[in-house]
Amino acid sequence: MDPVRNPYAPGAGQRPPELAGRDDELSAFDVVLERIARGRPERSLVLTGLRGVGKTVLLNQLRSAAIGRGWGTGKIEARPEQSLRRPVSSALHMALRELRHPDQDSMDAVLGTLKAFAQRGVGGDGTAARLRDRWQPGIDVAASSGRADSGDMEIDLVELLTDAAGLAADVGRGIALFVDEMQDVQSGDVSAVCAACHELSQQGAPLIVVGAGLPHLPAVLSASKSYSERLFRYLRIDRLDRAAADRALLAPAAREDVEFEPAALDALYGAADGYPYFVQAYGKVTWDVAAASPITAADVAMAAPVAEAELAVGFFGSRYDRATPAEREYMHAMAELGGPAGAPVATSEVAATLGRKPASLSPARDSLIKKGLVYSAERGQIAFTVPHFGRYLLRHPD
């Protein structure tokens, strides 16, 4: 069929043509926005799940919902080597501009605090950061003094977000900061985010943080602040059930006057296993292979090897290539133990499989965690962050 009309769109963070299976999460966020609009206390949100389940897509959709309510919003993608000070400054600056506060003096006061926060970088030895390492915000007011400029991230972030929330309250709206890859936030900054959310919650202030990250993100937050399990509302984002996966394929096709035979849908669900990224990937190739509507199981059978080859290079291979030989050896041992399903395995069993002491494998394991390839499913266990990665490794032993 015409590839130009192909509606399916596999891509990192790219919204699919039909956002199926996420109605509950979108409804829950609407409730959060409405409660805050009515002055009722509400917790910040955290989305967790494997890669390829659509966390970033959902995060962007939640941001759109907040913008639709007139909220100020900003988005951050955390990086392991970067402090949150600069990205938070940029994101919050955007959120404040979106609020369009009518009193310029009040706006300038908060912008002055924001500028002071942004420019108060601290080096690893406690000294002020060099000028070239500081972010220079495009703020035309002078930096304030004595507010959010102590150099202590926890104190500064609490003061900054408190002031920003006050500005939002003045105009009867709210601010939402969205943090993607939240598990990569540095430990000191995680503590600061938790402290700020705690203070804002106690005040009933109209500012929330919406984070998204890998399945071990709740453990990262809990390790920082013991009260984090009560501070956030955790939503686990999982693969789509059969009805949602079918809808993700059928609705876009119907808009192009194309249908699927039931057997084709059976085959596509078996191949994609309900993971949204895979649904789009297999759907796209199947469309291109099919000669006409309705799409058949034979079309899926012809498309599957092509889709798998594309995934092997772009989705799996690009991640595998980032690993060192020692890290690859560790992952292959995980695949042997966890099987094609990629089940969590005990770190002690990985060591036994490799004939090594567990302590000697800690550097490889820790590096894989930092690279986002594996995560600690629970104490003493390890699992892949990417669905079907175990299957890929078993098919590519070298």
Salt bridges, closest charged atoms under 4 A:
GLU18 OE2 - ARG247 NE 3.07
GLU18 OE1 - ARG255 NH1 3.41
ASP23 OD2 - ARG247 NH1 3.59
GLU34 OE2 - ARG38 NE 2.87
GLU34 OE1 - ARG69 NH1 2.86
GLU42 OE1 - ARG35 NE 2.78
ASP133 OD2 - ARG130 NH2 3.26
ASP133 OD1 - ARG132 NH1 3.33
GLU154 OE2 - LYS225 NZ 3.30
ASP156 OD2 - ARG85 NH2 3.20
GLU159 OE2 - ARG147 NH1 3.91
ASP163 OD1 - ARG147 NH2 2.81
ASP170 OD2 - HIS101 NE2 3.23
GLU181 OE2 - ARG51 NH1 3.04
GLU229 OE2 - ARG230 NE 3.81
ASP238 OD2 - ARG236 NH2 3.60
ASP246 OD1 - ARG242 NE 2.92
GLU256 OE1 - ARG5 NE 3.08
ASP266 OD1 - ARG242 NH2 2.67
ASP273 OD2 - ARG239 NH1 2.69
ASP273 OD2 - HIS388 NE2 3.21
ASP288 OD2 - LYS284 NZ 3.91
GLU308 OE1 - ARG395 NH1 3.85
GLU327 OE1 - LYS371 NZ 2.79
ASP366 OD1 - ARG365 NH2 3.68
